[in-house]
Amino acid sequence: MSTQNSNSAHTAPVKTFRDRAISVRVWKKEHKDAETGKTNIFYSIDMKRGYKSGDIWKNTSSINGRDALRVSNLFTHANNWIVQQQYSIPAQTDTAAQESSQ
């Protein structure tokens, strides 16, 4: 996982979720409102699936039926992460989740 540096010419995703050859990346974009001077933060998500064509690795945004559930789960994780960032909700660990459900 890389953190975006707003001063760099080439930005990196702020978070990446992976399952086998599929990755879902979260990008952070900041926009300063000219009228209010307030900086607004927006997040976007993209998905890619790696595959090998001969000896060359390539990427596509197309998925097959076997990967649909994996992609759905990765998008859910990405969405939950974005919500945590927007509302400053601490990430809940598996242990904390188990303790709260008992």
MIDOSE-1310 file (N, C-alpha, C; in nm, 2 decimals, decimal comma, always signed):
residues 102
mstq	+0,09/-0,12/+0,00/+0,00/+0,00/+0,00/+0,09/+0,12/+0,00; +0,05/+0,22/-0,08/+0,12/+0,34/-0,09/+0,03/+0,46/-0,05; +0,09/+0,56/+0,00/+0,01/+0,68/+0,04/+0,04/+0,78/-0,07; -0,07/+0,85/-0,11/-0,06/+0,95/-0,22/+0,02/+1,08/-0,16
nsns	+0,11/+1,13/-0,24/+0,17/+1,25/-0,21/+0,12/+1,36/-0,31; +0,04/+1,45/-0,26/-0,02/+1,55/-0,35/+0,08/+1,64/-0,43; +0,20/+1,64/-0,39/+0,30/+1,72/-0,46/+0,37/+1,64/-0,58; +0,35/+1,51/-0,58/+0,42/+1,44/-0,69/+0,34/+1,44/-0,82
ahta	+0,41/+1,43/-0,93/+0,35/+1,43/-1,06/+0,27/+1,31/-1,08; +0,32/+1,19/-1,03/+0,25/+1,07/-1,05/+0,20/+1,02/-0,91; +0,07/+1,01/-0,90/+0,02/+0,97/-0,77/+0,00/+0,82/-0,76; -0,01/+0,77/-0,64/-0,03/+0,63/-0,62/-0,16/+0,61/-0,54
pvkt	-0,22/+0,49/-0,55/-0,34/+0,47/-0,47/-0,31/+0,48/-0,32; -0,41/+0,52/-0,25/-0,39/+0,53/-0,10/-0,42/+0,40/-0,03; -0,48/+0,31/-0,10/-0,51/+0,17/-0,05/-0,54/+0,08/-0,16; -0,49/-0,04/-0,15/-0,51/-0,15/-0,25/-0,56/-0,27/-0,18
frdr	-0,66/-0,33/-0,23/-0,72/-0,46/-0,18/-0,70/-0,56/-0,29; -0,65/-0,68/-0,25/-0,62/-0,79/-0,35/-0,68/-0,92/-0,31; -0,72/-0,99/-0,42/-0,76/-1,13/-0,40/-0,72/-1,20/-0,53; -0,61/-1,29/-0,51/-0,55/-1,36/-0,63/-0,51/-1,25/-0,73
aisv	-0,55/-1,26/-0,85/-0,50/-1,17/-0,96/-0,59/-1,05/-0,97; -0,68/-1,03/-0,88/-0,77/-0,91/-0,89/-0,72/-0,81/-0,78; -0,72/-0,68/-0,82/-0,69/-0,57/-0,73/-0,79/-0,46/-0,75; -0,83/-0,41/-0,63/-0,92/-0,29/-0,63/-0,84/-0,18/-0,56
rvwk	-0,82/-0,07/-0,63/-0,74/+0,04/-0,58/-0,83/+0,16/-0,54; -0,79/+0,23/-0,43/-0,86/+0,35/-0,39/-0,77/+0,47/-0,41; -0,83/+0,57/-0,48/-0,75/+0,69/-0,51/-0,81/+0,81/-0,43; -0,73/+0,89/-0,38/-0,77/+1,01/-0,30/-0,75/+1,13/-0,39
kehk	-0,85/+1,22/-0,40/-0,83/+1,34/-0,48/-0,88/+1,46/-0,39; -0,80/+1,56/-0,39/-0,83/+1,68/-0,31/-0,87/+1,79/-0,41; -0,97/+1,87/-0,37/-1,01/+1,98/-0,45/-1,04/+2,10/-0,36; -0,97/+2,21/-0,39/-0,99/+2,33/-0,31/-1,10/+2,42/-0,37
daet	-1,21/+2,45/-0,30/-1,31/+2,53/-0,34/-1,26/+2,68/-0,35; -1,27/+2,74/-0,47/-1,22/+2,87/-0,49/-1,29/+2,97/-0,41; -1,42/+2,95/-0,39/-1,50/+3,05/-0,31/-1,48/+3,04/-0,16; -1,49/+2,92/-0,11/-1,48/+2,91/+0,04/-1,34/+2,88/+0,09
gktn	-1,25/+2,83/+0,00/-1,12/+2,80/+0,04/-1,11/+2,66/+0,11; -1,22/+2,60/+0,12/-1,23/+2,47/+0,19/-1,18/+2,36/+0,09; -1,10/+2,27/+0,15/-1,05/+2,16/+0,07/-1,14/+2,04/+0,09; -1,20/+1,99/-0,02/-1,28/+1,87/-0,02/-1,20/+1,75/-0,07
ifys	-1,23/+1,64/-0,01/-1,16/+1,51/-0,04/-1,26/+1,42/-0,11; -1,22/+1,36/-0,22/-1,30/+1,27/-0,29/-1,22/+1,14/-0,31; -1,29/+1,03/-0,31/-1,23/+0,90/-0,33/-1,29/+0,84/-0,45; -1,21/+0,77/-0,53/-1,25/+0,69/-0,64/-1,19/+0,55/-0,63
idmk	-1,25/+0,46/-0,70/-1,21/+0,32/-0,69/-1,20/+0,26/-0,84; -1,09/+0,19/-0,86/-1,08/+0,12/-0,99/-1,04/-0,03/-0,96; -1,06/-0,11/-1,06/-1,04/-0,26/-1,05/-0,96/-0,30/-1,17; -0,87/-0,40/-1,14/-0,80/-0,46/-1,26/-0,78/-0,61/-1,22
rgyk	-0,77/-0,69/-1,33/-0,74/-0,83/-1,31/-0,62/-0,86/-1,40; -0,52/-0,92/-1,34/-0,40/-0,96/-1,41/-0,42/-1,09/-1,48; -0,36/-1,11/-1,60/-0,37/-1,23/-1,67/-0,24/-1,24/-1,76; -0,20/-1,36/-1,79/-0,08/-1,38/-1,87/-0,12/-1,42/-2,01
sgdi	-0,06/-1,35/-2,11/-0,08/-1,37/-2,25/+0,05/-1,41/-2,31; +0,07/-1,54/-2,33/+0,21/-1,59/-2,36/+0,30/-1,57/-2,25; +0,41/-1,50/-2,26/+0,50/-1,47/-2,16/+0,48/-1,33/-2,10; +0,38/-1,26/-2,14/+0,36/-1,12/-2,10/+0,24/-1,11/-2,01
wknt	+0,26/-1,04/-1,89/+0,15/-1,02/-1,80/+0,08/-0,89/-1,85; -0,05/-0,90/-1,85/-0,14/-0,78/-1,89/-0,25/-0,76/-1,78; -0,32/-0,65/-1,79/-0,43/-0,62/-1,70/-0,55/-0,59/-1,78; -0,67/-0,62/-1,73/-0,79/-0,59/-1,79/-0,89/-0,55/-1,68
ssin	-0,99/-0,47/-1,71/-1,10/-0,44/-1,62/-1,22/-0,53/-1,64; -1,20/-0,63/-1,72/-1,31/-0,73/-1,75/-1,29/-0,85/-1,65; -1,41/-0,90/-1,61/-1,40/-1,02/-1,52/-1,49/-1,13/-1,57; -1,47/-1,25/-1,52/-1,56/-1,36/-1,56/-1,65/-1,39/-1,44
grda	-1,74/-1,48/-1,47/-1,84/-1,51/-1,36/-1,77/-1,56/-1,23; -1,66/-1,64/-1,25/-1,60/-1,69/-1,13/-1,54/-1,58/-1,04; -1,51/-1,47/-1,10/-1,45/-1,36/-1,02/-1,55/-1,26/-0,97; -1,67/-1,27/-1,00/-1,77/-1,17/-0,97/-1,78/-1,15/-0,81
lrvs	-1,79/-1,26/-0,74/-1,80/-1,25/-0,60/-1,67/-1,19/-0,53; -1,56/-1,23/-0,59/-1,43/-1,17/-0,54/-1,43/-1,02/-0,56; -1,47/-0,98/-0,67/-1,47/-0,83/-0,70/-1,57/-0,76/-0,61; -1,68/-0,82/-0,59/-1,78/-0,76/-0,51/-1,73/-0,75/-0,36
nlft	-1,66/-0,85/-0,31/-1,61/-0,84/-0,18/-1,50/-0,73/-0,17; -1,41/-0,73/-0,27/-1,31/-0,62/-0,27/-1,37/-0,48/-0,27; -1,47/-0,46/-0,35/-1,54/-0,33/-0,36/-1,60/-0,30/-0,22; -1,66/-0,40/-0,16/-1,71/-0,38/-0,02/-1,61/-0,34/+0,08
hann	-1,49/-0,40/+0,07/-1,38/-0,36/+0,16/-1,33/-0,22/+0,13; -1,32/-0,19/+0,00/-1,28/-0,05/-0,04/-1,38/+0,05/+0,01; -1,51/+0,02/-0,01/-1,61/+0,11/+0,04/-1,61/+0,13/+0,19; -1,59/+0,02/+0,26/-1,58/+0,03/+0,41/-1,46/+0,12/+0,45
wivq	-1,35/+0,10/+0,38/-1,23/+0,18/+0,41/-1,25/+0,33/+0,39; -1,32/+0,36/+0,28/-1,35/+0,50/+0,25/-1,44/+0,56/+0,35; -1,54/+0,49/+0,39/-1,63/+0,54/+0,50/-1,55/+0,56/+0,63; -1,46/+0,47/+0,66/-1,38/+0,49/+0,78/-1,30/+0,62/+0,77
qqys	-1,24/+0,65/+0,65/-1,16/+0,77/+0,63/-1,25/+0,89/+0,64; -1,36/+0,89/+0,58/-1,45/+1,01/+0,58/-1,51/+1,04/+0,71; -1,53/+0,94/+0,79/-1,59/+0,97/+0,93/-1,50/+0,94/+1,04; -1,37/+0,92/+1,01/-1,26/+0,90/+1,11/-1,30/+0,79/+1,21
ipaq	-1,36/+0,68/+1,15/-1,39/+0,56/+1,23/-1,27/+0,47/+1,24; -1,23/+0,44/+1,36/-1,11/+0,35/+1,37/-1,15/+0,21/+1,31; -1,05/+0,15/+1,24/-1,07/+0,02/+1,19/-1,09/-0,08/+1,30; -1,19/-0,17/+1,28/-1,22/-0,27/+1,38/-1,14/-0,39/+1,35
tdta	-1,06/-0,44/+1,44/-0,99/-0,57/+1,42/-1,08/-0,69/+1,44; -1,03/-0,80/+1,40/-1,11/-0,92/+1,41/-1,14/-0,95/+1,56; -1,04/-0,93/+1,64/-1,05/-0,96/+1,78/-1,16/-0,87/+1,84; -1,15/-0,74/+1,81/-1,25/-0,64/+1,86/-1,39/-0,68/+1,81
aqes	-1,40/-0,72/+1,69/-1,53/-0,76/+1,63/-1,59/-0,88/+1,71; -1,50/-0,98/+1,74/-1,55/-1,10/+1,81/-1,59/-1,06/+1,95; -1,51/-0,97/+2,02/-1,55/-0,94/+2,16/-1,68/-0,86/+2,16; -1,71/-0,77/+2,06/-1,83/-0,69/+2,06/-1,95/-0,78/+2,03
sq	-1,93/-0,89/+1,97/-2,05/-0,97/+1,93/-2,08/-1,07/+2,04; -2,00/-1,08/+2,15/-2,02/-1,18/+2,26/-2,10/-1,12/+2,37
